[in-house]
Structure formats: structure tokens, C-alpha cells
Amino acid sequence: QVQVVESGGGRVQPGESLRLSCAASDYIFRGFAMAWYRQAPGKQRELVAYITGDSEGRPNYSDSVKGRFTISRDNAKNTMYLQMNDLKPEDTDVYYCNRLIPRSGYWGQGTQVTVSS
């Protein structure tokens, strides 16, 4: 069973790009605003971006990633994406997806993004 599975992380150099994917079960994904979060050990989880659950799929971004990251969703595949361009060392974190109003049981394992020269 899918539940929530994040993928696409890796180790890149500053200025490079990555594309994260989040595959979720239908009951978690369909019709709900979905979000990407990130968290480093010992730090609070940060909301990175979210996208509404209606047909318009309107995106919103934190100031720290605006202009560099693009969130999107494919409702037919119950999958959400995060295109991350011009990555910076401060983007290094574990990235998670969940509903915009997160449910404790819907956290996946996350995917590690490391930006380092």
C-alpha cells in the first residue's frame, strides 16, 4: 500500500536542480491541499510550498524558496512534485509531503536533499 512515499532526493552542488516526487494514497491526496515540508535534525519542520486541491492547483511558496522552487500535482496519478532549481546549501534537509493541514499518520520517510560543494 502506498500511503505516502517521497523520492528524488540526492546530493548536488550549489546551483544545481532536483525534482522531488510524492506518491500518496487516494484517500490522502484527492481533493486536498498538499504540501512539501522540510526538516533538519533538531530543527522545527518548515512549510516549503503547498498547492490547493481544486482543479486550479494554485501554488504558494515560502519566501525562502520563492522563484526557485515549483510545486505541481498530477491528480490522475495522486502524485505531487517539487522542482527545485538554483539549490543552495541552506536547502539541505529531509523533505516530506503531507496534507497542508498535516495528519500525524500521513508522514512518509522523507527524502534527503544535500547541497554541498
C-alpha positions as CSV (number, residue, x, y, z in Angstrom):
1,Q,0.0,0.0,0.0
2,V,1.3,3.4,-0.9
3,Q,0.2,5.8,1.9
4,V,2.9,8.5,1.3
5,V,6.2,7.9,-0.5
6,E,8.7,10.7,-1.2
7,S,11.5,10.2,-3.7
8,G,14.0,12.1,-5.8
9,G,16.4,13.5,-3.3
10,G,20.1,13.3,-3.6
11,R,23.4,15.2,-3.2
12,V,24.0,18.1,-5.6
13,Q,26.3,21.1,-5.9
14,P,25.0,24.7,-5.3
15,G,23.1,26.0,-8.3
16,E,22.0,22.6,-9.5
17,S,18.5,21.2,-9.6
18,L,16.5,18.3,-8.3
19,R,12.9,17.1,-8.8
20,L,11.1,15.5,-5.8
21,S,8.1,13.3,-6.1
22,C,5.4,12.4,-3.6
23,A,3.1,9.5,-4.3
24,A,0.2,9.3,-2.0
25,S,-2.8,7.1,-1.5
26,D,-6.0,8.3,-3.0
27,Y,-7.8,9.0,0.3
28,I,-4.9,11.2,1.4
29,F,-4.4,13.1,-1.8
30,R,-7.6,13.5,-3.8
31,G,-9.2,16.9,-3.3
32,F,-6.9,18.1,-0.5
33,A,-4.3,20.8,-0.5
34,M,-1.0,19.1,-0.3
35,A,2.3,20.5,0.9
36,W,6.1,20.0,1.0
37,Y,7.8,20.4,4.3
38,R,11.5,20.1,5.2
39,Q,13.2,19.5,8.5
40,A,16.8,19.2,9.6
41,P,17.7,17.3,12.8
42,G,17.0,19.3,15.9
43,K,15.0,21.9,14.0
44,Q,11.4,22.7,13.5
45,R,9.6,21.4,10.4
46,E,9.2,24.2,7.8
47,L,6.5,24.5,5.3
48,V,8.2,24.9,1.9
49,A,5.3,25.1,-0.5
50,Y,1.7,24.0,-0.9
51,I,-0.8,23.5,-3.7
52,T,-4.5,23.6,-3.5
53,G,-6.7,20.6,-4.1
54,D,-9.1,22.0,-6.5
55,S,-8.8,21.8,-10.3
56,E,-6.8,25.1,-10.4
57,G,-4.0,23.7,-8.3
58,R,-2.9,27.1,-7.0
59,P,0.7,27.1,-5.6
60,N,2.1,29.0,-2.7
61,Y,5.7,29.2,-1.6
62,S,7.7,30.2,1.4
63,D,9.8,33.3,0.9
64,S,13.0,31.2,1.2
65,V,12.2,29.2,-2.0
66,K,10.0,31.6,-4.0
67,G,11.3,32.0,-7.5
68,R,13.5,28.8,-7.3
69,F,11.1,26.0,-6.5
70,T,7.9,25.0,-8.4
71,I,5.2,22.8,-6.9
72,S,2.8,20.8,-9.1
73,R,0.5,17.9,-8.9
74,D,-0.9,15.2,-11.1
75,N,-4.3,14.3,-9.8
76,A,-4.7,11.3,-12.1
77,K,-1.6,9.8,-10.5
78,N,-2.1,11.0,-7.0
79,T,1.4,12.4,-7.2
80,M,2.9,15.8,-6.3
81,Y,6.2,17.2,-7.4
82,L,8.7,19.8,-6.3
83,Q,11.1,21.1,-8.9
84,M,14.0,22.7,-7.1
85,N,16.3,24.9,-9.1
86,D,19.3,27.0,-8.1
87,L,19.7,24.9,-5.0
88,K,21.6,26.5,-2.0
89,P,23.4,24.8,0.9
90,E,20.6,26.1,3.2
91,D,18.2,23.9,1.3
92,T,19.9,20.8,2.8
93,D,17.2,19.0,4.7
94,V,14.9,16.0,4.7
95,Y,11.9,16.8,2.6
96,Y,8.4,15.4,3.4
97,C,5.0,15.7,2.0
98,N,1.6,15.7,3.7
99,R,-1.6,17.5,3.5
100,L,-1.4,21.2,4.1
101,I,-3.1,20.5,7.4
102,P,-0.9,17.6,8.2
103,R,-2.1,14.4,9.8
104,S,0.3,12.6,12.0
105,G,-0.2,9.3,10.4
106,Y,0.4,10.5,6.9
107,W,4.1,11.3,7.2
108,G,6.4,9.3,5.0
109,Q,10.1,8.5,5.3
110,G,11.1,11.7,3.6
111,T,13.8,12.2,1.0
112,Q,17.2,13.6,1.9
113,V,18.4,16.6,-0.1
114,T,22.0,17.6,0.4
115,V,23.5,20.7,-1.3
116,S,27.2,20.9,-0.9
117,S,30.3,21.8,-2.9
